[in-house]
Amino acid sequence: MTSPSAKTVHPVDEVPPLAQLGAFGLQHVLAMYAGAVAVPLIVGGAMKLPPADLAYLITADLLLCGIATLIQCIGFWRFGVRLPIMQGCTFAAVGPMVLIGTGEGGLPAIYGSVIVAGVAMILLAPVFGRLLRFFPPLVTGTVILIIGLSLLPVAGNWAAGGVGSADFGEPENLALAGFVLLVVLGVQRFAPPFLSRIAVLTGIVVGMVVAVPTGFTDFGGVGDADWIGVSTPFHFGAPTFEVAAVVSMLIVALVTMTETTGDFLAVGELTDRRVDARMLADGLRADGLSTMLGGVFNTFPYTAYAQNVGLVGMTRVRSRWVVAFAGGILVLLGLLPKLGAVVAAIPAPVLGGAGLVMFGTVAASGLRTLARVDFRGNHNLTVVAVSVAVGMLPVGVPEIYAEFPDWFQTVMDSGISAGCITALVLNLLFNHLPARAKDAGTSAAVSGAEDGGEPPAAGPGGPAGGAAAGTAGKAGGKRV
């Protein structure tokens, strides 16, 4: 008989049976694995590291991905948002790290700057928590939409064979990706409830069954991988702290915190657990701790992975313990390189077919959030239109900011951070700054629509004079 307390457990805190934990958790690992190993591959490849060092970076990254995920999902004291959040190395740091690593400082300079950035994120987390009132559905929906749209080209590149592959764009690759996509959709539509929730995992497994005999992949690397590998602190030497490197990584930290805030709010929407200021600060503080540990254990800055946000939305599996189990799998992969080599053998087109569904789900979730916003008689449509346009610029034209300073590229080359900053600024401009007298009534209606559909109560200055103050006050009162 089920106890009364068990009935009140939020879906985020539910612990599914072990078999479901394993299946759902593995699905999350497969969704993020390619992105997780890409960062050490890119940075190590740019530095021309020998294969042994490159393999070391990958296993260290997987180990810390798992630890960072466990901290975020399970949490301790004031660290961890305690939502189903998968952690991985941020791509926002790739450019600066390549510049630092290929200079005189090498890996020790990278790790010194990463440690400082992690400490800064821990200290700045409460500040970001207080900014939550400036993330109404107008902003969060726009950011979630941009996250999904920004990820779709990643799925497209996987479907075509992976960037840089000799057979990129071959019809066979796209056919395999399309086959996996059809399997995922078929399982989701026609399979029993449990199986439909692991539609992505099923699609990847079926895709592998087809890929192996048809020559899309081989497991030759599995035999060359070690059985056991442990990342030791400062394997590549004591960290060094160069001013230019530290400054560039601090900019990355701010960008990462902005992106992570969007991911937290997206997962909060998908799981029906509203993220408040304390939760946001705890989650960002965990990011900072994981980033600091990354600098100690030979890896890089960490952030929430948006592709797994899409998986939460698609499968409707909201338990944080599922993602925590996925973190445990990543720890094993980091300690057992041979297992990691097995997962690495999954061909890109198989991941691409599954990614199209997952990333599209993120974008659709953004549209669902925006459906709660009133677009009549106000400037909200402009906020969404310009923010999405700015966010898509670096996605559609990757070299658009190539002639700008490095710090500007660090911020704006990420479509997510560029779109998020734009949405925040435009929302402040149109909905938070003092309204003109003739627009005061409109501002009040807009604010009410953003924060739940009811106009704010009149402030001391009356409905007109208190419109802008009512916006900030009500948002702050509900979320902070």
Salt bridges, closest charged atoms under 4 A:
ASP13 OD2 - ARG273 NH2 2.69
ASP13 OD1 - ARG320 NE 2.82
GLU269 OE1 - ARG372 NH1 2.92
ASP272 OD2 - ARG318 NH1 2.93
ASP282 OD1 - ARG78 NE 2.77
ASP282 OD2 - ARG278 NE 3.91
ASP282 OD1 - ARG285 NH1 2.88
ASP374 OD1 - ARG376 NE 3.08
ASP439 OD2 - ARG436 NH2 2.63
